[in-house]
Amino acid sequence: MHSPFLRFFYEEQTKVQTKNCCKAMPGGRGKLTGRDGKPFVKGDPRINRKGRPPKLPDLQELLARVLSEQKEKKTAMELILLTLKEKALKGDLRAGEMLKDWAYGKAKQVQEVDVTLEKLEKLDDESLTALCNKLIEKQNG
């Protein structure tokens, strides 16, 4: 049979699962009312009269609309870029870095890894799997 510890652990897990599943029931554990599980009737306080809150506009659409507005025959984005250019030429390193990153992309960081076969042979299967997964994640992204 099972050891007393395993039996105790199983019983505790069963209690937790039972407790958690009852919380999801309408009204909660032991608090079922006559209205739970029945359709709405006129004047029911559970009805959401205000409705669903309005959806926020898509950020990409909003940025495109705002940055494409014309002012002095130039779009807002052009004015921002010109301002950043002026700041960069005056010595603002942050503005210069932003312009460079936007134009050419951020520089990739290269890390050298020193791995020898002897070090890998000492690792257990779980550690090797975790290491492989980390390397794959770094390579993909």
LOBAMAR-992227 format. One line per 2 residues: their letters; for each residue y, x, z of C-alpha. Coordinates in nm, 2 decimals, padded with zeros to 4 digits, always signed. Example, Ala and Ser with C-alpha at 12.3 -4.5 7.8 and 13.67 -1.06 7.14 Angstrom:
BEGIN
as) -00.45,+01.23,+00.78 | -00.11,+01.37,+00.71
***
This chain:
BEGIN
mh) +00.00,+00.00,+00.00 | +00.37,+00.10,+00.02
sp) +00.53,+00.31,+00.29 | +00.74,+00.13,+00.55
fl) +01.05,+00.28,+00.40 | +00.98,+00.15,+00.05
rf) +00.90,-00.19,+00.18 | +01.23,-00.19,+00.38
fy) +01.42,-00.07,+00.07 | +01.26,-00.34,-00.15
ee) +01.35,-00.61,+00.11 | +01.71,-00.49,+00.13
qt) +01.74,-00.48,-00.25 | +01.61,-00.84,-00.27
kv) +01.86,-00.95,-00.01 | +02.15,-00.79,-00.20
qt) +02.04,-00.95,-00.53 | +02.00,-01.29,-00.37
kn) +02.34,-01.26,-00.21 | +02.51,-01.15,-00.53
cc) +02.35,-01.42,-00.75 | +02.46,-01.70,-00.51
ka) +02.82,-01.58,-00.52 | +02.83,-01.66,-00.89
mp) +02.73,-02.02,-00.83 | +03.00,-02.29,-00.83
gg) +03.15,-02.31,-00.49 | +02.98,-02.00,-00.36
rg) +02.68,-01.97,-00.13 | +02.63,-02.29,+00.07
kl) +02.96,-02.43,-00.04 | +02.86,-02.67,-00.32
tg) +03.07,-02.98,-00.33 | +03.00,-03.31,-00.51
rd) +03.23,-03.21,-00.79 | +03.06,-02.88,-00.88
gk) +02.87,-02.89,-01.21 | +03.02,-03.23,-01.31
pf) +03.27,-03.30,-01.59 | +03.64,-03.33,-01.52
vk) +03.79,-03.66,-01.43 | +04.16,-03.77,-01.44
gd) +04.36,-03.59,-01.17 | +04.10,-03.33,-01.10
pr) +04.27,-03.03,-00.93 | +04.05,-02.78,-01.11
in) +04.22,-02.87,-01.45 | +04.45,-02.59,-01.57
rk) +04.76,-02.79,-01.67 | +04.96,-02.49,-01.76
gr) +04.71,-02.38,-02.03 | +04.63,-02.03,-02.14
pp) +04.91,-01.78,-02.10 | +05.07,-01.67,-02.43
kl) +04.92,-01.37,-02.60 | +05.13,-01.06,-02.62
pd) +05.21,-00.95,-02.98 | +05.01,-00.66,-03.12
lq) +05.17,-00.33,-03.03 | +05.12,-00.19,-03.38
el) +05.29,-00.49,-03.54 | +05.57,-00.48,-03.29
la) +05.63,-00.11,-03.34 | +05.62,-00.15,-03.72
rv) +05.87,-00.43,-03.71 | +06.11,-00.26,-03.47
ls) +06.10,+00.08,-03.64 | +06.15,-00.06,-03.98
eq) +06.48,-00.24,-03.90 | +06.76,-00.11,-04.11
ke) +07.08,+00.04,-03.96 | +07.33,+00.23,-04.17
kk) +07.08,+00.23,-04.46 | +06.82,+00.41,-04.25
ta) +06.53,+00.27,-04.06 | +06.50,+00.31,-03.68
me) +06.22,+00.56,-03.73 | +06.43,+00.78,-03.96
li) +06.71,+00.78,-03.70 | +06.46,+00.88,-03.43
ll) +06.32,+01.16,-03.64 | +06.67,+01.28,-03.72
tl) +06.77,+01.28,-03.36 | +06.46,+01.47,-03.26
ke) +06.53,+01.72,-03.54 | +06.88,+01.78,-03.41
ka) +06.76,+01.83,-03.05 | +06.49,+02.07,-03.17
lk) +06.75,+02.27,-03.37 | +06.97,+02.29,-03.05
gd) +06.67,+02.45,-02.86 | +06.49,+02.15,-02.71
lr) +06.13,+02.27,-02.71 | +05.98,+01.93,-02.63
ag) +06.15,+01.77,-02.93 | +06.03,+02.05,-03.15
em) +05.68,+02.02,-03.02 | +05.68,+01.65,-03.08
lk) +05.79,+01.69,-03.44 | +05.53,+01.96,-03.50
dw) +05.25,+01.75,-03.35 | +05.35,+01.44,-03.56
ay) +05.37,+01.64,-03.88 | +05.07,+01.87,-03.85
gk) +04.86,+01.72,-03.56 | +04.79,+01.88,-03.23
ak) +04.63,+02.22,-03.22 | +04.26,+02.21,-03.13
qv) +04.16,+02.41,-02.82 | +03.87,+02.65,-02.87
qe) +03.64,+02.73,-02.58 | +03.39,+03.01,-02.59
vd) +03.06,+02.94,-02.43 | +02.84,+03.21,-02.30
vt) +02.48,+03.08,-02.29 | +02.18,+03.29,-02.30
le) +01.82,+03.18,-02.34 | +01.73,+03.31,-01.99
kl) +01.99,+03.07,-01.83 | +01.87,+02.78,-02.03
ek) +01.50,+02.84,-01.94 | +01.59,+02.81,-01.57
ld) +01.73,+02.46,-01.61 | +01.52,+02.15,-01.55
de) +01.49,+01.87,-01.81 | +01.76,+01.65,-01.66
sl) +02.02,+01.94,-01.66 | +01.93,+02.03,-02.01
ta) +01.98,+01.68,-02.13 | +02.31,+01.65,-01.95
lc) +02.43,+01.98,-02.10 | +02.32,+01.87,-02.45
nk) +02.50,+01.54,-02.41 | +02.82,+01.71,-02.30
li) +02.81,+01.95,-02.60 | +02.76,+01.66,-02.84
ek) +03.05,+01.47,-02.68 | +03.28,+01.77,-02.72
qn) +03.18,+01.82,-03.08 | +03.23,+01.45,-03.17
g) +03.54,+01.41,-03.00
***
